[in-house]
């Protein structure tokens, strides 16, 4: 992700320095990684519950009240 920052955005008329852009990109990548890890852990917990549950996955998610990415309209940059 760090290599995806166009040079024009770093050296343009922006008040951000190259170090600022790098720090922001690093922070965003870290936050995305943490989000995806939490999502994976949540899905693992739902899978464990589903082992002894007779209903479908979506019914359980609705019953528990878990808000999915699709419900929130969120797309994580992977």
HELIX and SHEET records of a PDB file:
HELIX    1   1 UNK A    2  UNK A    4  5                                   3    
HELIX    2   2 UNK A    7  UNK A   11  1                                   5    
HELIX    3   3 UNK A   18  UNK A   50  1                                  33    
HELIX    4   4 UNK A   57  UNK A   64  1                                   8    
HELIX    5   5 UNK A   69  UNK A   72  1                                   4    
END                                                                             
